[in-house]
Amino acid sequence: MNLSDNKINFSDLLSPTEASSLLQQLIQLGSQTKNVPNNRLCLDKDEDLKELRSQWQELSITQFDNTHTAELIIDSERLATDWLIQLFNTLFANQQVILARSDGEPEYFPAQNDKSARIEFAHGFFASALHEISHWCVAGNARRQLSDFGYWYAPDGRSAAQQQAFERVEIKPQALECLFTLACGRNFQVSQDNLFADFDTSSSTFASDVYQQVQSYITKPHTLPRDAKTLLTALLSACTSSSEINA
């Protein structure tokens, strides 16, 4: 693959065989890890997670069947997003954080007093939910105490310098988003989020940088952030059929 080409196909990063291998490595890493929050990961023993896995298998039939009407596909997307919210909030219930739809733009609100932290994603979109979760996974404990993790967001129309800073910060979150997306059997595309740039963006290596970071996470899963390991393990377990896992 030519990594200088920004139109990179990310779908070749995680074949069923590679997904199975990655899942086994993550399970092994989880069994070796001590002194971390007791997130719920055992989909075979935890009844809530077993039910979520069953629900995803039913949803996937509609998601990837082109014979369904546009209305049914939209409804399926809403149900898939509901499913992701329930999965996240089940997995991380002990960390005082909830995933929730936003009617507007995404925003992160840290925990305050008896209120849990909130990861609000844009307009109920499944992809936006995975993106905002990825930022939460990357953020350390200190940034999780800050609104929007302490980042200042420059809107579309950024300068060349602002765009370079944006892309540096986005490499790891979008690499995690890519892994989560592929684990769900969906296609992933990077977002440079600067459609109205008034400078030449053709020399950007952002897509290649994200691609290489995903490759690095796959070959060295121990480098994944702690909570990313938890979610990726659950997604791979729930969204991959038994036949694919055992292939």
Protein Blocks (a to p, Z undefined) as FASTA:
>chain_A
ZZkbmbbcfklmmgfklmmmmmmmmmmmmmmpghiacddfblklmmklmmmmmmmmmmmm
mmmmckbcfklmmmmmmmmmmmmmmmmmmmmmmnopacdddfbdcdddddehjbccdddd
ehhiaklmmmmmmmmmmpcfklmmpghhlpacddehiafklmmmmmmmmmmmmmmmmmmm
mmnopacdddehpakbcbdfklpcklmmmmmmmmmmmmmmmlpcfklmmmmmmmmmmmpc
fklmmZZ
